[in-house]
Amino acid sequence: VIGPLIQKVNVGDLVDCEITGFDEHPVISRNN
């Protein structure tokens, strides 16, 4: 499970990743 990644991801990164690399950060799915 990619748990530790969640802690490293910041609010700004969530928005950025959601636009660019959504697949790389599944954490964003829980943000929606």
PDB file of N, H, CA, C and O in Angstrom:
ATOM      1  N   VAL A   1       0.846  -1.207   0.000  1.00  0.00           N
ATOM      2  CA  VAL A   1       0.000   0.000   0.000  1.00  0.00           C
ATOM      3  C   VAL A   1       0.872   1.244   0.000  1.00  0.00           C
ATOM      4  O   VAL A   1       1.902   1.297   0.673  1.00  0.00           O
ATOM      5  N   ILE A   2       0.449   2.240  -0.760  1.00  0.00           N
ATOM      6  H   ILE A   2      -0.388   2.197  -1.306  1.00  0.00           H
ATOM      7  CA  ILE A   2       1.229   3.481  -0.849  1.00  0.00           C
ATOM      8  C   ILE A   2       0.787   4.442   0.247  1.00  0.00           C
ATOM      9  O   ILE A   2       0.254   5.515  -0.036  1.00  0.00           O
ATOM     10  N   GLY A   3       1.011   4.050   1.502  1.00  0.00           N
ATOM     11  H   GLY A   3       1.444   3.178   1.731  1.00  0.00           H
ATOM     12  CA  GLY A   3       0.588   4.876   2.627  1.00  0.00           C
ATOM     13  C   GLY A   3       1.493   6.067   2.857  1.00  0.00           C
ATOM     14  O   GLY A   3       1.020   7.201   2.929  1.00  0.00           O
ATOM     15  N   PRO A   4       2.803   5.822   2.974  1.00  0.00           N
ATOM     16  CA  PRO A   4       3.772   6.888   3.260  1.00  0.00           C
ATOM     17  C   PRO A   4       3.695   8.025   2.251  1.00  0.00           C
ATOM     18  O   PRO A   4       4.002   9.173   2.573  1.00  0.00           O
ATOM     19  N   LEU A   5       3.288   7.704   1.040  1.00  0.00           N
ATOM     20  H   LEU A   5       3.038   6.771   0.779  1.00  0.00           H
ATOM     21  CA  LEU A   5       3.212   8.728   0.003  1.00  0.00           C
ATOM     22  C   LEU A   5       2.210   9.813   0.372  1.00  0.00           C
ATOM     23  O   LEU A   5       2.391  10.986   0.047  1.00  0.00           O
ATOM     24  N   ILE A   6       1.147   9.398   1.060  1.00  0.00           N
ATOM     25  H   ILE A   6       0.999   8.445   1.324  1.00  0.00           H
ATOM     26  CA  ILE A   6       0.089  10.333   1.436  1.00  0.00           C
ATOM     27  C   ILE A   6       0.646  11.451   2.312  1.00  0.00           C
ATOM     28  O   ILE A   6       0.261  12.612   2.171  1.00  0.00           O
ATOM     29  N   GLN A   7       1.540  11.096   3.204  1.00  0.00           N
ATOM     30  H   GLN A   7       1.852  10.153   3.319  1.00  0.00           H
ATOM     31  CA  GLN A   7       2.103  12.078   4.119  1.00  0.00           C
ATOM     32  C   GLN A   7       2.994  13.069   3.374  1.00  0.00           C
ATOM     33  O   GLN A   7       3.055  14.245   3.732  1.00  0.00           O
ATOM     34  N   LYS A   8       3.690  12.588   2.330  1.00  0.00           N
ATOM     35  H   LYS A   8       3.641  11.633   2.039  1.00  0.00           H
ATOM     36  CA  LYS A   8       4.625  13.434   1.589  1.00  0.00           C
ATOM     37  C   LYS A   8       3.898  14.399   0.661  1.00  0.00           C
ATOM     38  O   LYS A   8       4.406  15.477   0.350  1.00  0.00           O
ATOM     39  N   VAL A   9       2.713  14.008   0.225  1.00  0.00           N
ATOM     40  H   VAL A   9       2.300  13.133   0.477  1.00  0.00           H
ATOM     41  CA  VAL A   9       1.959  14.842  -0.712  1.00  0.00           C
ATOM     42  C   VAL A   9       1.328  16.035   0.003  1.00  0.00           C
ATOM     43  O   VAL A   9       0.653  15.875   1.020  1.00  0.00           O
ATOM     44  N   ASN A  10       1.552  17.214  -0.534  1.00  0.00           N
ATOM     45  H   ASN A  10       2.100  17.344  -1.360  1.00  0.00           H
ATOM     46  CA  ASN A  10       0.987  18.432   0.056  1.00  0.00           C
ATOM     47  C   ASN A  10      -0.290  18.829  -0.674  1.00  0.00           C
ATOM     48  O   ASN A  10      -0.602  18.278  -1.730  1.00  0.00           O
ATOM     49  N   VAL A  11      -1.025  19.777  -0.116  1.00  0.00           N
ATOM     50  H   VAL A  11      -0.772  20.225   0.742  1.00  0.00           H
ATOM     51  CA  VAL A  11      -2.268  20.229  -0.745  1.00  0.00           C
ATOM     52  C   VAL A  11      -1.989  20.739  -2.157  1.00  0.00           C
ATOM     53  O   VAL A  11      -2.742  20.446  -3.085  1.00  0.00           O
ATOM     54  N   GLY A  12      -0.913  21.499  -2.316  1.00  0.00           N
ATOM     55  H   GLY A  12      -0.302  21.737  -1.562  1.00  0.00           H
ATOM     56  CA  GLY A  12      -0.545  22.036  -3.631  1.00  0.00           C
ATOM     57  C   GLY A  12      -0.227  20.921  -4.601  1.00  0.00           C
ATOM     58  O   GLY A  12      -0.571  20.993  -5.781  1.00  0.00           O
ATOM     59  N   ASP A  13       0.440  19.872  -4.094  1.00  0.00           N
ATOM     60  H   ASP A  13       0.719  19.813  -3.135  1.00  0.00           H
ATOM     61  CA  ASP A  13       0.801  18.744  -4.944  1.00  0.00           C
ATOM     62  C   ASP A  13      -0.449  17.994  -5.390  1.00  0.00           C
ATOM     63  O   ASP A  13      -0.516  17.506  -6.518  1.00  0.00           O
ATOM     64  N   LEU A  14      -1.431  17.905  -4.511  1.00  0.00           N
ATOM     65  H   LEU A  14      -1.377  18.302  -3.594  1.00  0.00           H
ATOM     66  CA  LEU A  14      -2.675  17.202  -4.838  1.00  0.00           C
ATOM     67  C   LEU A  14      -3.341  17.843  -6.048  1.00  0.00           C
ATOM     68  O   LEU A  14      -3.789  17.153  -6.964  1.00  0.00           O
ATOM     69  N   VAL A  15      -3.399  19.162  -6.041  1.00  0.00           N
ATOM     70  H   VAL A  15      -3.035  19.722  -5.297  1.00  0.00           H
ATOM     71  CA  VAL A  15      -4.029  19.880  -7.145  1.00  0.00           C
ATOM     72  C   VAL A  15      -3.215  19.707  -8.416  1.00  0.00           C
ATOM     73  O   VAL A  15      -3.763  19.500  -9.499  1.00  0.00           O
ATOM     74  N   ASP A  16      -1.882  19.796  -8.265  1.00  0.00           N
ATOM     75  H   ASP A  16      -1.437  19.965  -7.385  1.00  0.00           H
ATOM     76  CA  ASP A  16      -0.994  19.686  -9.422  1.00  0.00           C
ATOM     77  C   ASP A  16      -1.055  18.288 -10.016  1.00  0.00           C
ATOM     78  O   ASP A  16      -1.151  18.125 -11.232  1.00  0.00           O
ATOM     79  N   CYS A  17      -0.999  17.284  -9.156  1.00  0.00           N
ATOM     80  H   CYS A  17      -0.921  17.416  -8.168  1.00  0.00           H
ATOM     81  CA  CYS A  17      -1.007  15.890  -9.609  1.00  0.00           C
ATOM     82  C   CYS A  17      -2.349  15.529 -10.235  1.00  0.00           C
ATOM     83  O   CYS A  17      -2.422  14.738 -11.176  1.00  0.00           O
ATOM     84  N   GLU A  18      -3.390  16.115  -9.702  1.00  0.00           N
ATOM     85  H   GLU A  18      -3.331  16.757  -8.937  1.00  0.00           H
ATOM     86  CA  GLU A  18      -4.727  15.811 -10.218  1.00  0.00           C
ATOM     87  C   GLU A  18      -4.832  16.238 -11.678  1.00  0.00           C
ATOM     88  O   GLU A  18      -5.567  15.641 -12.465  1.00  0.00           O
ATOM     89  N   ILE A  19      -4.077  17.290 -12.023  1.00  0.00           N
ATOM     90  H   ILE A  19      -3.480  17.774 -11.384  1.00  0.00           H
ATOM     91  CA  ILE A  19      -4.112  17.808 -13.396  1.00  0.00           C
ATOM     92  C   ILE A  19      -3.110  17.072 -14.284  1.00  0.00           C
ATOM     93  O   ILE A  19      -3.373  16.822 -15.460  1.00  0.00           O
ATOM     94  N   THR A  20      -1.940  16.724 -13.698  1.00  0.00           N
ATOM     95  H   THR A  20      -1.726  16.927 -12.742  1.00  0.00           H
ATOM     96  CA  THR A  20      -0.870  16.121 -14.500  1.00  0.00           C
ATOM     97  C   THR A  20      -0.807  14.614 -14.345  1.00  0.00           C
ATOM     98  O   THR A  20      -1.135  13.882 -15.279  1.00  0.00           O
ATOM     99  N   GLY A  21      -0.384  14.131 -13.162  1.00  0.00           N
ATOM    100  H   GLY A  21      -0.117  14.726 -12.403  1.00  0.00           H
ATOM    101  CA  GLY A  21      -0.183  12.689 -12.980  1.00  0.00           C
ATOM    102  C   GLY A  21      -1.136  12.092 -11.966  1.00  0.00           C
ATOM    103  O   GLY A  21      -0.721  11.755 -10.857  1.00  0.00           O
ATOM    104  N   PHE A  22      -2.380  11.955 -12.313  1.00  0.00           N
ATOM    105  H   PHE A  22      -2.717  12.228 -13.214  1.00  0.00           H
ATOM    106  CA  PHE A  22      -3.359  11.391 -11.386  1.00  0.00           C
ATOM    107  C   PHE A  22      -3.025   9.939 -11.067  1.00  0.00           C
ATOM    108  O   PHE A  22      -3.150   9.497  -9.925  1.00  0.00           O
ATOM    109  N   ASP A  23      -2.599   9.207 -12.088  1.00  0.00           N
ATOM    110  H   ASP A  23      -2.497   9.567 -13.016  1.00  0.00           H
ATOM    111  CA  ASP A  23      -2.299   7.782 -11.917  1.00  0.00           C
ATOM    112  C   ASP A  23      -1.148   7.577 -10.941  1.00  0.00           C
ATOM    113  O   ASP A  23      -1.098   6.570 -10.235  1.00  0.00           O
ATOM    114  N   GLU A  24      -0.223   8.535 -10.900  1.00  0.00           N
ATOM    115  H   GLU A  24      -0.264   9.353 -11.474  1.00  0.00           H
ATOM    116  CA  GLU A  24       0.946   8.390 -10.039  1.00  0.00           C
ATOM    117  C   GLU A  24       0.589   8.631  -8.577  1.00  0.00           C
ATOM    118  O   GLU A  24       1.312   8.202  -7.678  1.00  0.00           O
ATOM    119  N   HIS A  25      -0.536   9.322  -8.341  1.00  0.00           N
ATOM    120  H   HIS A  25      -1.124   9.670  -9.071  1.00  0.00           H
ATOM    121  CA  HIS A  25      -0.921   9.624  -6.964  1.00  0.00           C
ATOM    122  C   HIS A  25      -2.388   9.278  -6.716  1.00  0.00           C
ATOM    123  O   HIS A  25      -3.258  10.147  -6.775  1.00  0.00           O
ATOM    124  N   PRO A  26      -2.655   7.998  -6.438  1.00  0.00           N
ATOM    125  CA  PRO A  26      -4.018   7.520  -6.156  1.00  0.00           C
ATOM    126  C   PRO A  26      -4.629   8.221  -4.948  1.00  0.00           C
ATOM    127  O   PRO A  26      -5.839   8.166  -4.730  1.00  0.00           O
ATOM    128  N   VAL A  27      -3.778   8.879  -4.168  1.00  0.00           N
ATOM    129  H   VAL A  27      -2.794   8.924  -4.346  1.00  0.00           H
ATOM    130  CA  VAL A  27      -4.237   9.559  -2.961  1.00  0.00           C
ATOM    131  C   VAL A  27      -5.263  10.626  -3.315  1.00  0.00           C
ATOM    132  O   VAL A  27      -6.158  10.930  -2.526  1.00  0.00           O
ATOM    133  N   ILE A  28      -5.123  11.186  -4.503  1.00  0.00           N
ATOM    134  H   ILE A  28      -4.395  10.939  -5.143  1.00  0.00           H
ATOM    135  CA  ILE A  28      -6.016  12.263  -4.928  1.00  0.00           C
ATOM    136  C   ILE A  28      -7.460  11.776  -5.010  1.00  0.00           C
ATOM    137  O   ILE A  28      -8.395  12.552  -4.814  1.00  0.00           O
ATOM    138  N   SER A  29      -7.635  10.492  -5.299  1.00  0.00           N
ATOM    139  H   SER A  29      -6.875   9.861  -5.458  1.00  0.00           H
ATOM    140  CA  SER A  29      -8.982   9.947  -5.455  1.00  0.00           C
ATOM    141  C   SER A  29      -9.797  10.136  -4.182  1.00  0.00           C
ATOM    142  O   SER A  29     -11.006  10.363  -4.242  1.00  0.00           O
ATOM    143  N   ARG A  30      -9.140  10.044  -3.037  1.00  0.00           N
ATOM    144  H   ARG A  30      -8.158   9.859  -2.988  1.00  0.00           H
ATOM    145  CA  ARG A  30      -9.844  10.194  -1.763  1.00  0.00           C
ATOM    146  C   ARG A  30     -10.105  11.668  -1.475  1.00  0.00           C
ATOM    147  O   ARG A  30     -10.913  11.994  -0.606  1.00  0.00           O
ATOM    148  N   ASN A  31      -9.431  12.562  -2.195  1.00  0.00           N
ATOM    149  H   ASN A  31      -8.775  12.297  -2.902  1.00  0.00           H
ATOM    150  CA  ASN A  31      -9.592  13.993  -1.991  1.00  0.00           C
ATOM    151  C   ASN A  31     -10.846  14.487  -2.708  1.00  0.00           C
ATOM    152  O   ASN A  31     -11.440  15.490  -2.313  1.00  0.00           O
ATOM    153  N   ASN A  32     -11.238  13.787  -3.750  1.00  0.00           N
ATOM    154  H   ASN A  32     -10.756  12.972  -4.071  1.00  0.00           H
ATOM    155  CA  ASN A  32     -12.414  14.202  -4.519  1.00  0.00           C
ATOM    156  C   ASN A  32     -13.700  13.863  -3.770  1.00  0.00           C
ATOM    157  O   ASN A  32     -14.793  14.139  -4.264  1.00  0.00           O
TER     158      ASN A  32
END
